[in-house]
Amino acid sequence: MRPARCAAALAGTVLLAVCGATSAASAPDTATTAAEAAPVVSARARAVAPAPAPAGKPYASSIAPVSAAELSASWRAGCPVAPQRLRAVTVTHVDFTGTPRTGRLVVRDDVAQAVADVFGDLYALRFPVERVEPVEAYGGSDDASMAANNTSAFNCRATTGGTSFSEHSYGTAIDLNPVQNPYVKGTTVLPAAGRAHLDRTPARGRITAGDAVVRAFAARGFTWGGDWRTLKDYQHFSLSGG
């Protein structure tokens, strides 16, 4: 979530699906200029390798194209990134019981590998992520996704309390464990269950300043909303810093 701003597995490796022809349902890329204007990952950031996988089920990820039909609740004509520029990244993560799960995020094509590598680090750390689903599972509702403590990325929507596109609209922002890491501005706390986590001492699923989670994202060029001064968006990582 953003404030008023503006985005069979192979053990220990990343499987990259090369984008072929897009679905006939995909709309023409009418916003290439806006997409190209959004931030991109540096070569140095892309070169950072994920940490080794923990013992047990190995980390696995894959990257595949998505179509407009698959993004029916999160994309519409006029969004700054066309479906052809988006990728579905499937990752292994551990849930709050420590059980390995498979999750899926939608991000822009040029950050897909970096996102797969970040989640490889989180898996190696055994950092718990309750669930990882595209916002399609919640009808495109950011509020419903946060309330479910869902970790998500792409969603073509306005900034919180604003009218401009959020960085999530560009596929270059990720919200991680929103309940344990809420958006806080004055008396506003989103999601509501996040009020139980205003104390930012380390705890299961929380992100804290300078911790291994922040460092894993930073190594790939993402900045953390928990470092903002006028408000705190503890769940939010983005390329632009906004």
C-alpha positions as CSV (number, residue, x, y, z in Angstrom):
1,M,0.0,0.0,0.0
2,R,1.2,3.5,-0.7
3,P,0.6,6.9,0.8
4,A,-0.4,9.9,-1.3
5,R,2.5,9.4,-3.6
6,C,3.4,8.7,-7.1
7,A,5.2,1.1,-7.4
8,A,8.8,-29.0,-11.5
9,A,11.1,-26.4,-9.6
10,L,14.8,-26.5,-9.9
11,A,16.6,-26.6,-6.5
12,G,18.4,-23.4,-5.6
13,T,17.9,-21.8,-9.1
14,V,15.5,-19.5,-10.8
15,L,13.5,-20.6,-13.8
16,L,13.0,-17.8,-16.3
17,A,10.2,-18.1,-18.8
18,V,11.1,-16.1,-21.9
19,C,8.2,-13.9,-22.9
20,G,6.7,-15.0,-26.2
21,A,3.7,-13.7,-28.0
22,T,1.2,-12.0,-25.8
23,S,-2.3,-13.2,-25.4
24,A,-4.9,-12.0,-27.9
25,A,-6.8,-10.7,-25.0
26,S,-3.9,-8.3,-24.2
27,A,-4.6,-4.7,-24.9
28,P,-2.1,-2.8,-27.1
29,D,0.7,-1.1,-25.2
30,T,-0.6,2.4,-25.3
31,A,1.5,3.6,-22.3
32,T,5.0,2.6,-23.2
33,T,6.3,6.1,-22.5
34,A,4.9,6.1,-19.0
35,A,6.2,2.6,-18.3
36,E,9.7,3.4,-19.6
37,A,9.7,6.6,-17.4
38,A,9.2,4.5,-14.3
39,P,12.4,3.4,-12.4
40,V,14.4,0.4,-13.5
41,V,16.7,-1.9,-11.7
42,S,20.5,-1.3,-12.2
43,A,22.7,-4.0,-13.6
44,R,24.5,-4.2,-10.2
45,A,21.2,-4.9,-8.4
46,R,20.2,-7.6,-10.9
47,A,23.6,-9.3,-10.4
48,V,23.0,-9.9,-6.7
49,A,22.6,-13.6,-6.1
50,P,20.0,-14.9,-3.5
51,A,21.2,-16.3,-0.3
52,P,21.6,-20.1,0.0
53,A,18.3,-22.0,0.5
54,P,17.7,-23.5,4.0
55,A,17.7,-27.2,4.7
56,G,14.5,-29.0,3.6
57,K,12.4,-28.0,0.6
58,P,14.6,-25.9,-1.7
59,Y,13.7,-22.5,-2.9
60,A,12.1,-22.4,-6.3
61,S,10.8,-19.6,-8.5
62,S,9.5,-19.1,-12.1
63,I,8.6,-16.1,-14.2
64,A,5.9,-16.1,-16.9
65,P,3.9,-13.6,-19.0
66,V,0.4,-12.6,-18.0
67,S,-2.6,-11.5,-20.1
68,A,-5.2,-8.8,-19.7
69,A,-7.7,-11.5,-19.0
70,E,-5.7,-12.7,-16.0
71,L,-5.5,-9.1,-14.7
72,S,-9.2,-8.5,-15.0
73,A,-9.5,-6.9,-11.5
74,S,-6.2,-5.0,-11.4
75,W,-5.7,-3.7,-14.9
76,R,-7.7,-1.5,-17.2
77,A,-7.2,0.5,-20.4
78,G,-5.2,3.7,-19.6
79,C,-3.1,2.1,-16.9
80,P,0.6,3.2,-17.1
81,V,1.9,-0.3,-17.9
82,A,0.4,-2.7,-20.4
83,P,-0.1,-6.4,-19.6
84,Q,2.7,-7.2,-22.1
85,R,5.2,-5.5,-19.7
86,L,4.0,-7.5,-16.6
87,R,5.2,-10.9,-15.3
88,A,3.8,-13.4,-12.8
89,V,6.6,-14.4,-10.4
90,T,5.9,-17.7,-8.6
91,V,8.0,-18.1,-5.4
92,T,8.5,-20.4,-2.5
93,H,7.9,-18.9,1.0
94,V,7.3,-20.0,4.5
95,D,4.0,-19.2,6.2
96,F,3.5,-18.2,9.9
97,T,3.7,-21.9,10.9
98,G,7.1,-22.3,9.1
99,T,5.5,-24.4,6.4
100,P,6.8,-23.9,2.8
101,R,4.1,-22.5,0.5
102,T,4.0,-21.4,-3.1
103,G,3.0,-17.8,-3.8
104,R,2.6,-15.6,-6.8
105,L,3.1,-11.8,-7.4
106,V,2.7,-9.7,-10.6
107,V,5.5,-7.2,-11.2
108,R,7.0,-5.4,-14.2
109,D,9.2,-7.5,-16.5
110,D,12.4,-5.7,-15.7
111,V,12.1,-6.3,-11.9
112,A,10.8,-9.9,-12.1
113,Q,14.2,-11.5,-11.6
114,A,15.1,-9.1,-8.7
115,V,11.8,-10.0,-7.0
116,A,12.5,-13.7,-7.4
117,D,15.9,-13.2,-5.8
118,V,14.6,-11.2,-2.9
119,F,12.1,-13.9,-2.0
120,G,14.9,-16.4,-2.3
121,D,16.7,-14.4,0.5
122,L,13.5,-14.3,2.6
123,Y,13.1,-18.0,2.2
124,A,16.7,-18.6,3.3
125,L,16.1,-16.4,6.3
126,R,12.9,-18.3,7.1
127,F,11.2,-14.9,7.3
128,P,7.4,-15.7,7.5
129,V,5.1,-14.4,4.9
130,E,1.5,-15.3,5.6
131,R,0.3,-15.4,2.0
132,V,1.4,-14.2,-1.4
133,E,-1.4,-13.8,-4.0
134,P,-2.2,-11.4,-6.8
135,V,-4.9,-8.8,-5.9
136,E,-7.2,-10.6,-8.4
137,A,-7.9,-12.9,-5.5
138,Y,-9.5,-9.9,-3.7
139,G,-11.3,-8.4,-6.6
140,G,-8.5,-5.8,-7.0
141,S,-9.3,-4.3,-3.6
142,D,-6.2,-3.1,-1.8
143,D,-8.2,-2.9,1.5
144,A,-9.3,-6.5,1.2
145,S,-5.8,-7.7,0.3
146,M,-4.3,-5.9,3.3
147,A,-7.0,-7.1,5.7
148,A,-6.1,-10.7,4.7
149,N,-2.5,-10.0,5.4
150,N,-1.7,-10.7,1.8
151,T,1.7,-9.8,0.2
152,S,1.1,-8.3,-3.2
153,A,2.6,-6.1,-5.9
154,F,0.9,-4.9,-9.1
155,N,-2.5,-3.2,-8.8
156,C,-3.4,-0.3,-11.1
157,R,-4.9,2.1,-8.6
158,A,-4.6,5.6,-7.2
159,T,-2.4,6.6,-4.3
160,T,-4.0,6.5,-0.9
161,G,-6.2,9.6,-0.6
162,G,-5.0,10.9,-4.0
163,T,-5.8,10.6,-7.7
164,S,-2.4,10.0,-9.3
165,F,-1.2,6.4,-10.0
166,S,0.5,4.6,-7.2
167,E,3.8,2.9,-7.8
168,H,1.9,-0.4,-7.6
169,S,0.4,0.7,-10.9
170,Y,3.8,0.4,-12.5
171,G,4.5,-3.1,-11.1
172,T,7.5,-1.8,-9.1
173,A,6.3,-1.9,-5.6
174,I,5.6,-4.7,-3.1
175,D,3.6,-4.7,0.1
176,L,4.8,-7.3,2.6
177,N,2.8,-8.7,5.5
178,P,0.5,-5.6,5.8
179,V,-0.9,-6.5,9.2
180,Q,2.5,-6.8,10.9
181,N,3.7,-3.8,8.9
182,P,0.9,-1.2,8.6
183,Y,0.6,2.1,6.9
184,V,0.6,4.8,9.5
185,K,-0.2,8.5,9.0
186,G,-1.3,10.4,12.0
187,T,-4.3,8.5,13.5
188,T,-4.8,6.5,10.3
189,V,-3.6,2.9,10.4
190,L,-4.2,0.6,7.5
191,P,-5.2,-2.2,7.8
192,A,-7.1,-1.8,11.0
193,A,-5.5,-4.9,12.5
194,G,-2.2,-3.2,12.1
195,R,-2.9,-1.2,15.3
196,A,-1.7,-4.2,17.2
197,H,1.7,-3.8,15.6
198,L,2.5,-0.1,16.1
199,D,5.3,-1.2,18.5
200,R,8.1,-1.8,16.0
201,T,10.3,-4.0,18.1
202,P,11.3,-7.2,16.2
203,A,8.5,-9.8,16.1
204,R,7.4,-12.6,13.8
205,G,6.6,-11.1,10.3
206,R,7.6,-7.6,11.2
207,I,10.1,-5.5,9.2
208,T,12.4,-3.3,11.2
209,A,15.0,-0.7,10.3
210,G,18.2,-2.1,8.8
211,D,17.1,-5.7,9.3
212,A,17.9,-8.6,6.8
213,V,14.6,-8.0,5.0
214,V,15.3,-4.3,4.3
215,R,18.8,-5.3,3.3
216,A,17.6,-8.0,0.8
217,F,15.3,-5.5,-0.9
218,A,17.9,-2.7,-0.8
219,A,20.5,-5.0,-2.5
220,R,18.1,-5.0,-5.5
221,G,17.4,-1.3,-5.6
222,F,14.2,-1.2,-3.5
223,T,13.7,1.4,-0.7
224,W,11.5,0.9,2.4
225,G,8.5,3.0,3.4
226,G,9.4,2.5,7.0
227,D,12.3,5.0,6.5
228,W,9.9,7.8,5.5
229,R,9.7,10.8,7.8
230,T,6.2,12.3,7.3
231,L,4.4,9.0,7.5
232,K,5.4,5.3,7.8
233,D,4.5,2.6,5.3
234,Y,6.2,-0.3,6.9
235,Q,4.8,-2.9,4.4
236,H,6.0,-1.0,1.3
237,F,9.1,-1.5,-0.8
238,S,9.5,0.4,-4.1
239,L,12.1,1.4,-6.7
240,S,11.3,5.1,-6.8
241,G,11.4,5.6,-3.1
242,G,7.8,6.8,-3.2
